[in-house]
Amino acid sequence: MNKLADDCFNQVEDLMSTAEALAVLRERTVIVTQDRLESLPLSQGLGRILAKDVISGLDVPPHANSAVDGYALRHQDLSPDKPTDFAIQGRSAAGHPFEQPLEPGKAVRIFTGAVMPADADTVVMQEDVDIVDGKLTVPPGLKLGANRRHQGEDTKQGATVLAKGQRLRAQDLGLAASVGHGKLALYRRLRVGVFSTGDELAEPGTTLPMGAVYDANRQILLALITGLGAEVSDLGILPDRADRVQAGLDAAAKNHDLLLTSGGVSVGDEDHVRGAVEALGHLNFWRVAIKPGRPLALGQIGDAAFVGLPGNPVAAMVCFLRFARPLILGMAGAVDLDPVLYRVAADFDFEKKAGRREWLRARLDRQPDGTAPRAVLFRPQGSGIINSLVQTHGLVEIGEDVTEIRAGQAVDFMPFDEVAS
């Protein structure tokens, strides 16, 4: 069924921890692209999600070859304690192998990547030899198998080189190419629609009315969703009118897998998103103990899942990265949903309440003494300060049970580069 499982939060009444919320999210997420596959060339695969395993049909490399420019020879022909002379029998270049058996006491001029001649097992680097009157002299001490790459040392025939559910990076596409795949089976892109809400919002590039602000949230979310490989629709700004909000969400739900809004999901007089979603489907508030972030909502409108993000830009981006991002990836078929958190030293003191997870914007500053970079907080940490997202490298994540951080203490750090693409 093309949606989140119904009623996934109906029983949640108390504040949830982040770990509990993410666990329920993962448990209830359904791959909506399961039966929507397409075969595309490698050039169109970046950022897409594999729908089938990629199996190697050959060994890579497909033959033993040289790792250097030099001379291929039989190790048994080398003297263990004095230089050995060899006649040069022929030449092997990349794409132009020497096709005769190597004769005892002879060597073949060979270049990087070229096929090892039959019976040759070792390569001496060209810098280590002397050549006088066409005779090659090799010094003692060369190890058996030196500078030789073995057949299949990178990949064995029949090996699964890329697994179903993997988001494809540049190196993944290169690996697929190396084992002979010109096309890959991919899930079709998840269809995501993005609204902003609020009469105070104006489109960038227009005249700014008194009391209005330019809408930054939608640009942040559109870019983040595009970076995840989804097909994203810019659905504009919904005004603070209940009928317009409901009509907009109803229409968008018919041709999207997921709808995202920012703002309007709280309980104020002008917050109409909650009522609209409940009228069209159902809305389950995630009462999650986080900062920044509340309110954060999950729901369903027809076959479309719904996520309501906070209206403040920092809170919207933090909640997207930690909650909406794994939902989008999971619905699209990905299996690796969790960001990697790196341990770094704090360059600050900080106190917080117990029972709440918090994210602090920080940059990583190199230390004059050459020690590992430290996390330096942006000041101030207000959830409406977009500059705090631009002038930092990521988020320090502080768990629910932590009440204070002291300079020099190890903390978890989530780089924007890790999760914003």
C-alpha positions in Angstrom: 0.0 0.0 0.0 1.5 3.4 -1.0 1.6 5.0 2.4 2.8 4.8 5.9 1.1 2.1 7.9 -2.1 3.5 9.3 -2.4 4.7 12.9 1.3 4.3 13.7 1.2 6.9 16.5 -2.4 6.6 17.7 -1.2 5.1 21.0 1.5 7.6 21.6 0.3 10.0 24.3 3.4 10.9 26.3 6.6 12.6 25.1 8.7 10.3 23.1 12.5 10.1 23.0 14.2 10.6 19.7 15.3 7.0 19.7 11.7 5.8 20.3 10.4 8.1 17.6 12.9 6.9 15.0 12.3 3.3 15.9 8.6 3.6 15.4 9.2 5.6 12.1 11.4 2.8 10.8 9.0 0.1 11.8 6.1 1.7 10.1 7.7 3.0 6.9 6.6 1.2 3.7 8.6 1.2 0.5 6.1 2.9 -1.8 8.4 2.5 -4.9 8.5 -1.3 -4.5 6.8 -2.0 -7.8 8.0 1.1 -9.6 11.3 0.1 -11.2 13.2 1.3 -14.1 16.4 0.3 -15.9 18.7 3.3 -16.5 22.3 3.8 -17.8 25.0 4.4 -15.2 25.2 8.1 -16.2 21.7 8.6 -14.7 22.3 6.6 -11.5 23.9 9.1 -9.1 21.9 9.4 -5.9 19.4 6.8 -7.0 18.5 3.7 -5.1 19.2 0.2 -6.3 16.2 -2.1 -6.7 18.3 -5.2 -7.4 21.6 -6.5 -6.3 24.5 -6.0 -8.7 26.4 -9.2 -9.4 29.8 -9.4 -11.0 29.9 -11.5 -14.1 33.7 -11.6 -14.2 36.9 -11.4 -12.1 38.4 -7.9 -11.8 41.0 -7.6 -12.9 40.2 -10.3 -15.5 43.9 -11.4 -15.7 47.0 -11.0 -13.6 48.7 -7.7 -14.5 51.6 -5.5 -13.6 51.3 -2.8 -10.9 54.3 -0.8 -12.3 56.3 -0.1 -15.4 59.2 -2.6 -15.4 60.1 -6.1 -16.5 58.2 -9.4 -15.9 60.2 -12.5 -15.1 60.3 -15.8 -13.4 61.3 -15.5 -9.8 63.1 -18.9 -9.9 65.5 -17.5 -12.4 66.8 -14.9 -10.0 70.0 -15.5 -8.0 69.4 -15.0 -4.3 72.7 -13.2 -3.5 74.0 -11.6 -6.6 72.7 -9.7 -9.7 71.1 -11.7 -12.4 71.3 -11.0 -16.2 68.3 -11.5 -18.4 67.7 -11.2 -22.2 64.6 -9.2 -23.1 62.2 -11.5 -25.0 59.4 -9.1 -25.9 57.0 -6.4 -24.7 53.6 -6.3 -23.0 51.6 -3.1 -22.9 48.1 -2.4 -21.6 45.7 -3.7 -24.2 48.6 -5.4 -26.1 49.6 -8.5 -24.3 52.7 -10.5 -25.0 51.2 -13.8 -26.1 54.1 -16.2 -26.0 55.2 -18.3 -23.0 58.1 -16.7 -21.1 61.3 -18.6 -21.7 63.7 -19.4 -18.8 66.3 -16.7 -18.2 64.4 -14.1 -20.1 62.2 -11.1 -19.2 59.5 -9.2 -20.9 59.3 -5.4 -20.9 55.9 -4.6 -19.2 53.8 -1.5 -18.4 51.3 -0.8 -15.7 48.1 -2.7 -16.2 49.5 -4.9 -18.9 48.8 -8.7 -18.8 51.5 -10.8 -17.2 53.1 -13.2 -19.7 52.4 -16.9 -19.2 54.8 -18.3 -16.6 55.9 -14.9 -15.3 55.2 -14.3 -11.6 57.2 -11.3 -10.6 57.9 -7.7 -11.9 61.0 -5.7 -11.2 60.5 -1.9 -11.4 62.4 -0.2 -14.2 64.1 2.2 -11.7 65.8 -0.8 -10.1 67.5 -2.4 -13.1 70.5 -1.7 -15.4 70.4 -2.2 -19.1 73.6 -2.4 -21.1 73.7 -3.5 -24.8 70.1 -4.9 -24.5 71.0 -7.0 -21.5 68.9 -6.5 -18.3 70.6 -6.8 -14.9 68.4 -7.3 -11.8 69.8 -6.8 -8.3 69.2 -9.5 -5.7 66.5 -9.3 -3.0 63.3 -9.1 -5.2 60.4 -10.9 -3.5 58.3 -13.6 -5.2 55.2 -11.9 -6.7 56.5 -8.4 -6.3 54.5 -5.7 -8.2 52.1 -8.3 -9.6 48.3 -7.9 -9.3 46.4 -11.2 -9.2 43.3 -12.0 -11.2 40.2 -11.2 -9.2 42.0 -9.5 -6.4 39.5 -6.6 -6.6 36.3 -8.5 -7.3 35.5 -12.2 -7.8 33.1 -13.5 -10.4 29.7 -14.1 -8.9 30.2 -11.6 -6.0 27.5 -9.2 -5.0 29.3 -5.9 -5.4 26.3 -3.5 -4.7 23.3 -4.5 -2.6 19.6 -3.7 -3.2 18.6 -0.6 -1.3 22.0 1.2 -1.7 22.0 4.9 -2.7 24.5 5.2 -5.5 27.6 7.3 -5.2 30.2 8.1 -7.9 32.4 5.2 -6.7 29.5 2.8 -6.7 28.8 3.6 -10.4 32.5 3.0 -11.1 32.4 -0.4 -9.5 29.3 -1.3 -11.4 31.1 -0.3 -14.6 34.2 -2.3 -13.7 32.1 -5.5 -13.6 30.5 -4.8 -16.9 27.1 -3.4 -16.0 26.0 -0.6 -18.4 22.5 -0.2 -16.8 21.1 -0.7 -13.3 17.6 -1.6 -12.0 16.5 1.4 -9.9 13.5 2.4 -7.9 11.6 5.2 -9.5 12.0 8.5 -7.7 9.8 9.2 -4.7 7.3 12.0 -5.4 7.5 14.6 -2.7 5.5 17.9 -2.5 6.6 20.8 -0.4 4.4 23.6 1.0 5.2 26.6 3.2 2.4 28.1 5.2 1.7 31.5 6.6 0.4 34.9 5.6 3.7 36.5 6.7 5.6 34.8 3.9 6.7 36.4 0.7 8.4 35.0 -2.3 12.1 36.0 -2.8 12.4 38.5 -5.5 9.1 40.3 -4.8 8.5 43.4 -2.8 8.4 42.7 0.9 5.3 44.0 2.6 5.3 45.4 6.1 5.4 42.6 8.7 6.4 40.0 6.1 9.5 37.8 5.7 10.9 36.0 2.7 10.2 32.3 2.6 13.6 30.5 3.2 12.2 27.2 4.5 10.9 26.0 1.1 14.2 26.6 -0.6 16.1 24.7 2.1 13.6 21.7 1.9 13.5 21.6 -1.9 17.3 21.4 -2.1 17.5 18.8 0.6 14.9 16.6 -1.0 16.5 17.0 -4.4 19.8 15.9 -2.9 18.1 12.7 -1.7 17.3 11.7 -5.2 13.5 12.3 -5.0 11.3 14.0 -7.5 10.2 17.2 -5.6 7.4 19.6 -6.4 7.4 23.2 -5.3 3.8 23.7 -4.2 4.2 27.3 -3.0 2.8 29.1 0.0 -0.5 28.2 1.7 -2.2 31.2 3.3 -3.6 31.2 6.8 -7.1 30.1 5.7 -8.5 26.8 6.6 -10.3 26.2 3.4 -7.3 27.0 1.2 -5.0 24.8 3.3 -7.4 21.9 3.1 -8.0 22.3 -0.6 -4.2 22.5 -1.3 -3.3 19.5 0.7 -6.2 17.5 -0.7 -5.2 18.2 -4.3 -1.5 17.6 -3.7 -2.1 14.2 -2.0 -3.5 12.8 -5.1 -0.2 12.8 -7.1 2.5 12.7 -4.4 3.8 9.9 -2.2 4.7 12.4 0.6 3.8 15.9 1.5 5.9 18.2 3.7 4.8 21.5 5.2 6.7 24.0 7.4 4.7 25.9 9.9 1.0 25.8 10.8 0.9 22.5 12.7 0.8 24.0 16.2 -2.4 24.9 18.1 -2.6 28.6 17.5 -5.6 30.3 15.9 -3.8 30.7 12.6 -2.4 27.1 12.6 -4.8 25.4 10.1 -2.7 22.5 8.9 -3.6 20.2 11.8 -7.3 20.6 11.2 -7.0 20.1 7.4 -5.0 16.9 7.8 -7.4 15.5 10.3 -10.3 16.4 8.0 -8.7 14.7 5.1 -7.1 11.7 6.8 -5.4 11.5 10.2 -2.7 13.3 12.0 -0.6 11.9 14.8 1.5 14.4 16.6 5.0 13.2 17.6 5.3 14.8 21.0 9.1 14.3 20.9 11.4 15.7 23.6 13.7 17.7 21.3 15.1 21.2 20.9 14.8 22.8 18.4 11.9 21.1 16.8 8.4 21.2 18.3 5.9 21.0 16.9 6.7 18.0 14.6 3.8 16.0 13.1 3.3 12.8 11.1 0.1 11.9 9.4 -1.6 10.5 6.3 -3.8 12.1 3.6 -5.2 9.4 1.3 -2.2 7.4 0.0 0.2 10.2 0.7 2.3 10.4 3.9 2.4 13.7 5.6 5.2 15.4 7.7 4.6 18.8 9.3 7.8 20.6 10.2 8.2 23.6 12.5 8.1 27.1 11.0 11.5 28.4 12.3 14.2 27.7 9.6 16.7 26.0 11.9 14.1 23.8 13.6 12.7 22.9 10.2 16.1 21.9 8.9 17.1 20.0 12.0 13.8 18.1 12.1 14.1 17.3 8.4 17.6 15.9 8.7 16.8 13.8 11.7 13.2 12.7 11.0 12.0 13.4 7.5 15.2 12.4 5.8 15.1 8.8 7.0 11.4 8.6 6.2 12.1 9.8 2.6 14.9 7.4 2.1 13.0 4.5 3.6 9.9 5.1 1.5 12.1 5.3 -1.5 13.7 1.9 -0.9 17.0 2.7 0.8 18.3 0.6 3.7 21.0 2.9 5.1 18.9 5.5 6.8 20.9 6.7 9.8 23.5 9.4 9.7 27.0 8.7 10.9 27.8 10.6 14.1 31.5 11.4 14.7 33.1 11.9 18.1 34.9 15.2 18.4 36.0 17.3 21.4 33.8 20.2 22.5 35.3 23.7 22.7 32.5 25.0 24.9 30.7 24.6 28.1 26.9 23.9 27.9 24.1 23.0 30.3 20.6 21.6 29.4 17.6 19.9 30.9 17.5 16.2 31.3 15.1 14.2 29.2 15.4 16.2 26.1 17.7 15.7 23.0 19.2 18.9 21.7 21.1 19.9 18.6 23.6 22.7 18.6 25.1 24.3 15.5 28.9 24.2 15.5 31.9 24.6 13.3 35.0 22.4 13.5 38.1 24.6 14.2 41.6 23.3 13.7 43.8 23.7 16.7 47.1 25.7 16.6 49.0 22.8 18.2 47.9 20.4 15.5 45.6 18.3 17.6 42.2 17.2 16.3 39.6 19.9 15.5 37.2 21.0 18.2 33.5 21.8 17.9 32.9 25.6 18.4 29.3 26.8 18.9 27.7 29.5 16.8 26.4 32.3 19.0 23.5 32.9 19.4 21.7 29.5 18.9 18.2 30.9 18.1 16.1 28.7 15.9 15.3 31.5 13.5 19.0 32.4 12.7 19.7 31.0 9.3 23.3 32.3 9.4 23.9 29.7 12.1 23.3 27.0 9.4 25.6 28.7 6.9 28.5 29.5 9.2 28.8 26.1 10.8 29.8 22.6 9.6 27.1 20.6 11.4 25.2 19.7 14.5 26.4 18.6 18.0 23.9 16.1 19.2 23.4 15.9 22.9 21.4 13.0 24.3 18.5 13.0 26.7 20.5 11.9 29.7 23.2 14.5 29.4 22.8 17.7 31.4 26.1 19.4 30.9 29.1 19.5 28.6 32.5 20.8 29.5 35.2 22.0 27.2 37.4 19.0 26.1 34.6 16.5 26.5 33.8 14.2 23.6 30.5 14.9 21.9 28.6 13.5 18.9 28.9 15.6 15.7 26.7 15.2 12.6 28.3 17.0 9.6 25.9 18.7 7.2 27.9 17.1 4.4 26.8 13.7 5.9 23.1 14.3 5.8 22.4 17.2 3.4 22.9 15.1 0.2 
